[in-house]
Amino acid sequence: MPENKCPGEGVSMVVLAGGKSSRMGRDKCDLKIEKSTFLEWQIEKGRKLGITDIQVSGYHGEACSVPVTPDRFPGKGPLGGLESCFRRAREERVLVLGVDMPLLPAAELKRLLEKGREKTKRAMILAHQGKEEPMAGIYDRDLADEMLTEIRERKGSVFAFLNRLGYDLYESSAPEAYFANINCPEDYKKHIENTGS
């Protein structure tokens, strides 16, 4: 990639924020890291990468600095959120990031974007130590129609969709702590409160 090329050039971003947070007991989006909510923390990573077209999927709160896109087909999980957001995305490629992986740094997303420019398939997701993260990936915007078919004709599973589609992997060598999913109060205490973040 040329040195003067912005990592986020030609890329839209979707932050998935529609989970029920049932294990956490309150909306994960509004939990804090330093003075920012998880949601704004993730949005800011996109801005650092130079992405100007950022949407949030499924957020039900009030503190969001970018457009919130409602699901066209409620109750269909992350794939339903992606289908709606991809139809509004301005760029041909879309960076997808879940709100519950807040410790993944912008630098690692930059590497994902750079590898994504080399991809041969229409999606590339991040992997670490054998675990694949479909909520941290680069997707082609024009997958929206195929997502809709998956939602209407099958169960709407993201992994089932990816397995039918075929996808590339970006194997990360970053510290495993970066990939912590903050899904319950114990996770939050262990990874956020007790680290002084």
N, C-alpha and C positions, 0 to 999 in steps of 0.2 A: 504494500500500500504506500503511495507517495507520502512523504513526510508532512506535506501541507494539507493532506486530505483529512477532513474532520471524520472521526470514527462513525458519527451518527448521520453522515450525509446519505440521503436517499433512504432513510429508515424512519418509520413511525414506531411508536411504543404503546403497548397496552399493559397496564398494571391490573392484574386480577385481584379484586378486593371484595368478592361477593360471597365468600364462605360464611357459614352460619356461626362460626366461632363458638360452638357449643361446648367444647372442652375447655376453652379459655374462660367462658362465663361472661365475656363482654367482647365487643368488636375489636379484633386484633388491629384493625386499621388505625385505631385511635390510641394504641399503646405508644409510649414515648421511648425514643432513643435520644439522649441529651435533651434538647428542647424541641425536637421534631417528632411528629407522629410517624409510625411505621409507613403510612401511606405517603406522606410528604418526603420521607427519607428515600423511598423508592423513586418517586417522581424526580427528585433532585439528581439522582444518578443519571437519568435520561438527559437532563439538562446539561450535566457535566460532559456528556458524550456528544453534545451539540444537536440533540434531537429536539425539534421544535413542535412536532405533531405528536402530542401525548394525550391518551385517553385513559380513563379509569373505568373498569367494568364492575358493576354490581355494588358499588359503595352506597350505603344507606344513610351515612352521616351528613354533616353539613360543612366540614372543614376540608375542602378540596380545591386546589388552585388550578385544576385543569378540567375540561369537560368530563362529565360522568355519562356513559352510554348505557341505557337500560337494555336488558335482554329482550330480543324480539320474541323469544320463546322461553318464558320464565320456567325455572325448575329443571333446566337441562344441564346444570353444572358448568364447569369451566368452558367446555366446548360451545355451549350456548352463548356465553359471554364473548368468546373469541369470534364466533360467527357474526354477531352484531357489530363488534368493534372493527373487524376487518372490512366491513362494508363502508365504514366511514373513514378508514385510514387513507391518507393522502399519498403515501409513498408505496413503492412496490414491495418492499420488505418490511416486516414487522418484528420488533423485539418484544417478546412476551416475558413478563416478570411477575411472579406471585408476590403478594404483600407479606407472606409469612416467612420469607427467607431474607430478612433485612440485613444480615451480616455479609452477604455476598457483595464485594466491593465493585465500584465502577470500573476499576482497572481490569477485573476479571471479565466483566461484561464487554469491555473494549476488546479483549482477546477473543471473546466469542464472536463479536461482530466482524473482526478481522478474518477469523477462520470461516465465518459464514459467507464471506465473499468468494471463498474457494469451493463452496458446497456444490455437489452435483445433483442432489435431490432437492425437493421443495421445502424441506424443513431440516434444521440442524438443532439438536438439543444438547444441553450440557450434561456431562457425565463425570462422576468422581467415584473412584474405588468400586467400580461395578454398579453403582446406582445411577439411574437415568432420571433427569429432572425435566419433564416436558413443560413445566411452568417457568423454565429459564431457557429460552430458545429463540431462534430466528426462523420465521415462517414467511412464505410467499403470501402476499395479500390476496391473490386470486384463488386461495383455497376456500373462500367463504362458501361457495356453492357446494363443494364436496363435504364441508362441515355440515351444511344443512341436510344433505342426504344422510349423513351418519346420524344426525339427530332424529330425522323423520323415520328412517327405516330400521335403525338399530338402537342400541342403548345409549349412544352418545358419549362413550368413553373416549378420553383423549388418547390413551395408549392403544386402544383398538383402532382408532382412526389412524394413528401414526403407523401402526403395523400394516394396515392395508395400503397406506400411502407409500411407505418406505421413507427412511430418514437417515441423515448423517449424524454422527456424534462428535462433539468437541470434548476430548478427554482432558479434564482439568487436573493440574498437579498442585492446585492451591491447598492450603491447610484445610483439613476436614471441618474445622470449627466454622468456616465460612458458610457451610451448607446447612447449618442447623435450621430446622423448621420450628418456629416458635408457635406451638399449638395449644399449650396449657400453661397455667401459672408457674409450674415447676420449670418448664423450659425458659420462661421469661426470667425467672429468678436466677437460674443457672447461667444463662448466656448473656443477659443484658444487665440486670441489677447488680449481680456479683462481680461483674468485670469493670464496673465504673464507666461503662459506655454512656 
